[in-house]
Amino acid sequence: MNQQLMEIYTQLKQHDAKLSQRRFSTEYLERSEAYLFSNNYYGRAVSKNAVIALYNNLKSIADTWAALYAETSRERYRLNHTLYQRLAIQAQQLVFAE
């Protein structure tokens, strides 16, 4: 599960170059700043609750971009919605994995 989670992080980082593992841990996983680093360092799996938080946050961001697109029809907003929706689906699949 950690590998798939890191793939989501990598895709987000491509979209937001300033995204760090610390920020990802707090803003997306709703955990401490060191959560992702320590789990990787000690070889622990990320908790289901953290993955559920990731899904909820990605879905919420996707919904916000969709609403903005509906109001303005800006292509950038549609592309952002598509990105976050796709990542939310990947996170949702992680919740039900194993």
C-alpha positions in Angstrom: 0.0 0.0 0.0 2.9 2.4 0.7 4.1 2.2 -2.8 0.7 3.1 -4.3 0.4 5.9 -1.7 3.8 7.3 -2.8 2.7 7.2 -6.4 -0.2 9.4 -5.5 2.2 11.7 -3.6 4.5 11.8 -6.7 1.6 12.7 -9.0 0.5 15.5 -6.6 4.0 16.7 -6.4 4.2 17.0 -10.2 1.1 19.3 -9.9 2.4 21.2 -6.8 6.1 21.4 -6.8 6.2 22.8 -3.3 4.4 19.8 -1.8 6.7 18.0 0.7 6.2 14.7 2.5 5.5 16.7 5.7 2.8 18.8 4.1 1.3 15.7 2.4 1.2 14.0 5.8 -0.6 16.8 7.5 -2.8 18.2 4.7 -3.8 15.0 2.9 -3.3 12.2 5.4 -4.3 14.3 8.4 -1.4 13.0 10.4 1.7 14.4 12.0 4.4 16.0 9.9 6.7 13.0 10.4 4.1 10.3 9.8 4.9 9.4 6.2 8.7 9.6 6.7 8.6 7.4 9.9 6.3 4.8 8.3 8.7 4.5 5.3 11.8 4.5 7.6 10.4 1.8 9.9 8.7 -0.2 7.1 5.2 0.3 8.5 2.1 0.4 6.4 0.1 3.6 6.3 -3.1 3.1 8.3 -6.5 2.7 6.6 -7.7 5.8 8.5 -4.9 7.9 6.9 -5.9 6.5 3.4 -9.5 7.3 4.1 -8.5 10.9 5.0 -6.5 11.0 1.8 -9.5 9.9 -0.2 -11.8 12.4 1.5 -9.4 15.3 1.0 -8.8 14.5 -2.7 -12.5 14.1 -3.3 -13.3 17.4 -1.6 -10.7 19.2 -3.7 -12.0 17.5 -6.9 -15.5 18.6 -6.0 -14.3 22.2 -5.5 -12.6 22.3 -8.9 -15.7 20.8 -10.5 -17.9 23.6 -8.9 -15.5 26.3 -10.1 -15.5 24.8 -13.6 -19.3 24.8 -13.6 -19.3 28.5 -12.7 -16.5 29.7 -15.1 -15.9 27.0 -17.7 -12.2 27.5 -17.4 -10.3 24.6 -18.9 -7.7 24.7 -16.1 -10.4 24.1 -13.5 -11.7 21.1 -15.5 -8.2 19.7 -15.7 -7.6 20.1 -12.0 -10.9 18.4 -11.3 -9.9 15.5 -13.5 -6.5 15.1 -11.8 -7.9 15.2 -8.2 -10.8 12.9 -9.1 -8.5 10.3 -10.6 -6.2 10.5 -7.6 -9.3 10.1 -5.3 -10.3 7.0 -7.2 -6.8 5.6 -6.7 -7.0 6.4 -3.0 -10.4 4.7 -2.8 -9.0 1.6 -4.3 -6.3 1.5 -1.6 -9.0 1.6 1.1 -10.5 -1.6 -0.2 -7.2 -3.3 -1.1 -6.0 -6.3 0.9 
